[in-house]
């Protein structure tokens, strides 16, 4: 997969373990972002040694290094009040018609809930499969390849430094992508299910201690939404993929 350009970003309200929180204002799609960065936060290896009375090692071992979580940084180029509130839990300011119109900083960091972060990237023009048969001709529409990046539970997100000057202002959010076994196969149709490019959920659910999922997909990213939208979960939600599809 040859990754070029960011296409779309979707945030979804989740609990701390990655379970999507269905209901009103639970999901938002935007193209108003500059970059998203993932950085492994490591538990370093530790040498375990014990010397004997002669000063020689009688025990020499080493603990394995471990990824504790992924640090996530998202740079936004649009002030989307609902998106900032969804990501950070900051209070929204409403206008006279009860529409989101601003936000307020508070001392508290939201630790009880988080958000799932999905990002679609483009792929280089030569990143195309060679068809093995004519099934591709039967697809409902021509398929292009995208990179699909999923962090199903980003927690403790905070808004960083903001500078108002004679330049374009950006908003940088940082958080931790952690284990999210309650995300399962996810609530969205994001991955092709067959040679006809039928869209469906992830083919297998996320397991415990898996906190980043990356895959190439031929399902186009969703269109940007006008603010946050309601989310209804498919039923049954948990479990492996069934013969009925989604």
C-alpha positions as CSV (number, residue, x, y, z in Angstrom):
1,X,0.0,0.0,0.0
2,X,1.5,3.3,-1.1
3,X,0.0,6.0,1.1
4,X,-0.4,9.5,-0.3
5,X,-2.7,12.3,0.9
6,X,-5.4,12.2,3.6
7,X,-8.9,12.0,2.2
8,X,-11.4,11.9,5.1
9,X,-11.6,11.6,8.9
10,X,-14.4,10.2,11.0
11,X,-14.8,10.4,14.7
12,X,-17.3,8.2,16.7
13,X,-18.2,8.4,20.3
14,X,-17.0,5.3,22.2
15,X,-16.6,4.1,25.8
16,X,-13.1,3.7,27.1
17,X,-13.0,0.1,25.7
18,X,-14.0,1.1,22.2
19,X,-17.8,0.3,22.3
20,X,-19.6,2.7,19.9
21,X,-22.1,4.8,21.8
22,X,-25.2,4.8,19.6
23,X,-27.6,7.8,19.7
24,X,-27.8,11.4,18.6
25,X,-24.6,13.3,17.7
26,X,-22.5,10.2,17.8
27,X,-20.6,10.3,14.5
28,X,-19.0,13.1,12.4
29,X,-17.1,13.0,9.1
30,X,-14.8,15.8,7.9
31,X,-12.1,16.6,5.4
32,X,-10.9,19.6,7.5
33,X,-7.7,18.1,8.8
34,X,-4.1,18.7,8.0
35,X,-2.5,15.5,9.3
36,X,-2.8,12.6,11.7
37,X,0.3,11.0,13.3
38,X,0.6,7.8,15.2
39,X,3.7,7.3,17.5
40,X,4.3,4.1,19.4
41,X,4.8,4.6,23.2
42,X,7.2,1.9,24.2
43,X,8.0,0.0,27.4
44,X,11.7,-0.5,26.9
45,X,13.4,-3.8,27.4
46,X,15.1,-4.3,30.7
47,X,18.3,-6.3,31.3
48,X,18.0,-8.9,34.1
49,X,21.4,-9.9,35.4
50,X,22.8,-11.5,38.5
51,X,26.5,-11.9,39.2
52,X,28.1,-14.7,41.2
53,X,30.7,-14.3,43.9
54,X,33.4,-14.3,41.2
55,X,31.9,-11.3,39.4
56,X,30.6,-13.3,36.5
57,X,27.0,-13.4,35.3
58,X,25.2,-16.4,36.6
59,X,21.9,-15.1,35.3
60,X,21.6,-13.0,32.1
61,X,18.3,-12.3,30.5
62,X,16.3,-9.5,29.1
63,X,12.6,-8.6,29.2
64,X,10.9,-8.0,25.8
65,X,10.1,-4.5,24.7
66,X,6.3,-3.8,24.5
67,X,4.1,-1.2,22.9
68,X,2.0,0.3,25.7
69,X,-0.2,2.4,23.5
70,X,0.0,4.7,20.4
71,X,0.2,8.4,20.9
72,X,-2.2,10.1,18.4
73,X,-1.9,13.6,17.1
74,X,-4.5,15.2,14.8
75,X,-4.0,18.6,13.3
76,X,-7.3,20.2,12.3
77,X,-7.7,23.2,10.0
78,X,-11.4,23.9,10.7
79,X,-13.1,24.9,14.0
80,X,-15.8,22.2,14.1
81,X,-17.3,22.7,17.5
82,X,-19.0,19.3,17.6
83,X,-15.9,17.5,16.5
84,X,-13.8,19.2,19.2
85,X,-16.4,18.4,21.8
86,X,-16.6,14.7,20.7
87,X,-12.8,14.3,20.8
88,X,-12.1,16.2,24.1
89,X,-15.4,16.4,26.0
90,X,-15.0,20.2,26.2
91,X,-18.4,22.0,26.8
92,X,-20.1,23.4,23.7
93,X,-21.4,26.9,23.5
94,X,-24.8,27.1,21.8
95,X,-26.3,30.1,19.9
96,X,-29.9,31.5,20.2
97,X,-31.2,28.6,18.1
98,X,-29.5,26.0,20.2
99,X,-26.9,25.3,17.5
100,X,-23.2,24.6,18.4
101,X,-21.4,27.9,18.1
102,X,-18.3,27.7,20.2
103,X,-16.6,25.9,23.0
104,X,-15.1,26.4,26.5
105,X,-11.9,25.2,28.0
106,X,-12.2,23.5,31.4
107,X,-9.7,22.0,33.8
108,X,-11.1,18.4,33.4
109,X,-9.8,15.8,31.0
110,X,-12.4,13.3,29.8
111,X,-11.1,9.9,31.0
112,X,-14.4,7.9,31.0
113,X,-15.1,8.1,27.3
114,X,-13.2,8.5,24.1
115,X,-13.6,8.5,20.3
116,X,-12.8,6.1,17.5
117,X,-10.7,7.7,14.8
118,X,-10.9,6.5,11.2
119,X,-8.8,8.0,8.5
120,X,-8.8,7.3,4.8
121,X,-5.7,8.0,2.8
122,X,-5.2,7.9,-0.9
123,X,-2.8,5.5,-2.6
124,X,-0.3,6.1,-5.4
125,X,-1.6,5.8,-9.0
126,X,0.4,2.6,-9.7
127,X,-1.0,0.8,-6.6
128,X,-3.5,-1.3,-8.6
129,X,-4.1,-5.0,-8.5
130,X,-3.9,-7.1,-11.7
131,X,-7.4,-8.8,-12.2
132,X,-7.3,-12.6,-12.1
133,X,-10.7,-13.1,-13.7
134,X,-13.7,-11.1,-15.1
135,X,-15.4,-10.7,-11.7
136,X,-14.1,-7.1,-11.5
137,X,-16.2,-6.3,-14.5
138,X,-19.4,-7.2,-12.6
139,X,-18.8,-4.7,-9.8
140,X,-21.4,-2.0,-9.5
141,X,-18.8,0.8,-10.0
142,X,-15.1,1.0,-10.7
143,X,-13.1,0.5,-7.5
144,X,-10.1,2.6,-6.4
145,X,-7.8,1.7,-3.5
146,X,-7.7,3.6,-0.3
147,X,-5.8,3.2,2.9
148,X,-8.0,2.6,5.9
149,X,-6.6,3.6,9.3
150,X,-8.5,2.8,12.5
151,X,-7.8,3.7,16.1
152,X,-11.0,2.4,17.8
153,X,-10.4,4.0,21.2
154,X,-8.6,7.3,21.6
155,X,-8.8,8.5,25.2
156,X,-7.6,11.4,27.2
157,X,-7.6,13.7,24.2
158,X,-6.6,17.4,24.8
159,X,-6.4,20.5,22.7
160,X,-2.9,22.0,22.4
161,X,-1.6,25.4,21.9
162,X,-3.6,27.8,19.7
163,X,-2.0,30.9,18.1
164,X,-4.1,33.7,16.6
165,X,-1.8,35.7,14.2
166,X,-1.4,36.8,10.6
167,X,-1.4,33.2,9.5
168,X,-3.6,30.2,9.2
169,X,-4.6,28.9,12.7
170,X,-4.7,25.1,13.3
171,X,-5.9,23.1,16.2
172,X,-3.8,20.2,17.4
173,X,-5.4,17.4,19.5
174,X,-3.3,14.7,21.2
175,X,-4.5,11.5,22.8
176,X,-3.7,7.8,23.4
177,X,-5.0,5.0,21.2
178,X,-5.5,2.1,23.6
179,X,-6.9,-1.5,23.5
180,X,-10.5,-1.6,22.2
181,X,-12.0,-5.1,22.3
182,X,-15.5,-3.7,22.4
183,X,-15.2,-2.2,18.9
184,X,-15.6,-5.7,17.4
185,X,-16.1,-5.5,13.7
186,X,-17.2,-1.9,14.0
187,X,-20.6,-0.3,13.0
188,X,-19.7,0.8,9.5
189,X,-19.4,-0.7,6.0
190,X,-15.8,0.1,5.3
191,X,-14.2,-3.1,3.8
192,X,-15.0,-5.0,0.6
193,X,-16.7,-8.4,1.3
194,X,-16.3,-10.1,-2.1
195,X,-15.0,-9.8,-5.7
196,X,-18.1,-7.6,-6.6
197,X,-16.9,-5.0,-4.1
198,X,-19.8,-5.3,-1.8
199,X,-19.3,-3.0,1.3
200,X,-19.4,-4.4,4.8
201,X,-17.9,-4.3,8.2
202,X,-14.4,-5.5,9.2
203,X,-14.1,-9.2,8.3
204,X,-12.8,-10.1,11.8
205,X,-13.3,-8.4,15.1
206,X,-10.5,-6.6,16.9
207,X,-9.0,-8.6,19.8
208,X,-7.9,-7.5,23.2
209,X,-4.6,-5.5,23.1
210,X,-5.1,-4.6,19.4
211,X,-5.4,-0.8,19.2
212,X,-4.5,0.2,15.6
213,X,-5.9,-1.5,12.4
214,X,-4.6,-0.6,9.0
215,X,-5.9,-2.1,5.7
216,X,-6.2,-1.4,2.1
217,X,-9.8,-1.1,0.9
218,X,-11.7,-0.5,-2.3
219,X,-14.7,1.0,-0.5
220,X,-14.7,4.8,-0.9
221,X,-14.6,6.9,2.2
222,X,-17.8,8.5,3.4
223,X,-18.9,12.0,2.5
224,X,-18.3,14.8,4.9
225,X,-21.3,15.4,7.2
226,X,-23.0,18.6,8.2
227,X,-22.2,18.3,11.8
228,X,-22.5,15.3,14.1
229,X,-25.1,12.7,13.1
230,X,-26.9,9.9,14.9
231,X,-25.5,6.4,15.0
232,X,-27.5,3.2,15.0
233,X,-25.6,-0.1,15.6
234,X,-26.3,-3.1,13.3
235,X,-27.7,-6.2,15.0
236,X,-26.3,-8.5,15.9
237,X,-23.3,-6.4,16.6
238,X,-20.8,-8.8,18.2
239,X,-19.5,-12.0,16.8
240,X,-17.7,-13.2,13.7
241,X,-19.0,-12.4,10.2
242,X,-22.1,-14.5,9.3
243,X,-23.2,-15.9,6.0
244,X,-25.8,-13.1,5.8
245,X,-23.1,-10.5,5.4
246,X,-23.3,-7.5,7.7
